[in-house]
Amino acid sequence: MESAFIIPNKGAMVRDPNTKEPLPIHGKTVTLLGTEGRYWRRRIRDKAVKIGSPSVAPEIKKSKDKREFKRNKGE
């Protein structure tokens, strides 16, 4: 296995070793090879993250309804 989709366990805050940013709660695909892979394999062993599968996040739909409020002029 060269890569895996990992998800942080509840209550765990795990940082990406490259970006130093926290791992998103919805997960991320990472490599399990090389130095970076060693880091992620330790996080899996420590149960800070778990291997999962990407879920389809619901898309936020933007309203196409652009209502313009017109003032009623009493002329």
N, C-alpha and C positions, 0 to 999 in steps of 0.2 A: 504494500500500500504506500503510494507516494504522497498522497494528500488525503485530507479528511475534513469534513465539515464539523466544526466544534461549536459547542454552546456552553456558556458559563453556567455553572450550577447556581442554584438559588443562594443568594447571600455572598457569593464570591465575586470579587472584583479583580479581574486578570488583565494585565496590560500586554499589548502587542509589543514584542521585543524590538521591532523596527521603528514603529511610529510612537511608541510610549503612550498611545491612546488606549483607554479601556476597551476591552472586547465588547462589541455590540451585544445587547441581550438577545437579539434574534440570531446571532451566530455569524460565523465566517469560515470560509474555506482556507485552510493553511497547509503548508508542506510539512511532511514528517521526515524529510531528509535533511542531512547536514546539521549545522549548528542550530539553525532555527527549529528544525525538527526535533532536536534533542530537548529544547526548551518546551515545546508543546507536548512531547511524550512525558516529560516530568509533570506537567500540569494535569495530564490525563491520569497518571499514576497517583498523584496527590488528591485526585477527585475534585480539583478546582474547576475542571471542564469535563464535558462528556461528548462523546462522538454521537452525532445525530444526523438528521437529514434536513436539507433546507426546506422550509415551509414557505408557501406562497403567502406573502404578507398582503393583506387587503389594501388595495390602492385607494388613495384618497381622491375622490372625484371632486373636481372643481365645478362649481355651478356655472353653467353657460348662460343662465338666465340673468341678464344684466338689466335690472329694472331701474328705470330712471324715475325719480319722484319729481312730479311737476307740481308747481304751486298753482293753486286755483286762484286766479286773479278775478276779483269781483268788479269787473269793469262794465 
